Amino acid sequence: MGTDPDLIVKEALSILCDPGVYQRMVSGPNPFGDGRAGQHIAKILESALG
C-alpha cells in the first residue's frame, strides 16, 4: 500500500472493522513459512549425513 499515511490508516481500519476483509487477509499463505524450518533442516541433514 505504500507510505501514504492516509491510505495506511484507511486500510488498517478496514482490516480492523470489517470481518470479511480481516478473514481474507488471514486466510492466505504465510509468507514466512510454516514455522518448522529447524525440523526441515534437521531432516535434510540427517538424510545427507546418514
C-alpha atoms as one frame of an Amber mdcrd trajectory, in Angstrom:
protein
   0.000   0.000   0.000   3.000   2.278   0.040   3.868   5.009   2.518   0.831
   7.298   2.259  -0.286   7.781   5.903  -3.928   8.323   4.944  -4.012   5.122
   2.900  -2.294   3.168   5.697  -4.894   4.356   8.229  -7.759   3.632   5.811
  -6.554   0.080   5.131  -5.788  -0.627   8.793  -9.277   0.488   9.795 -10.747
  -1.646   7.048  -8.942  -4.724   8.379  -9.882  -3.961  11.983 -13.528  -3.083
  11.355 -14.609  -5.437   8.551 -14.589  -9.150   9.460 -14.687 -10.119   5.765
 -11.580  -8.084   4.958  -9.811  -9.483   8.015 -10.706 -13.066   7.077  -9.390
 -12.610   3.534  -6.153 -11.207   4.914  -5.504 -14.049   7.379  -6.582 -16.914
   5.116  -3.665 -16.573   2.657  -0.423 -18.490   2.873   2.121 -17.403   5.448
   4.969 -15.627   3.624   7.384 -16.703   6.379   6.863 -20.447   6.006   5.317
 -22.991   8.336   7.378 -22.292  11.460   9.165 -25.620  11.254  12.412 -24.615
   9.498  14.559 -26.250  12.174  12.774 -29.570  11.785  13.068 -29.422   7.999
  16.799 -28.641   8.196  17.396 -31.432  10.728  15.636 -33.935   8.478  17.738
 -32.862   5.461  20.965 -33.061   7.479  20.036 -36.448   8.910  19.315 -37.727
   5.413  22.540 -36.289   3.984  24.802 -37.430   6.830  23.210 -40.781   7.443
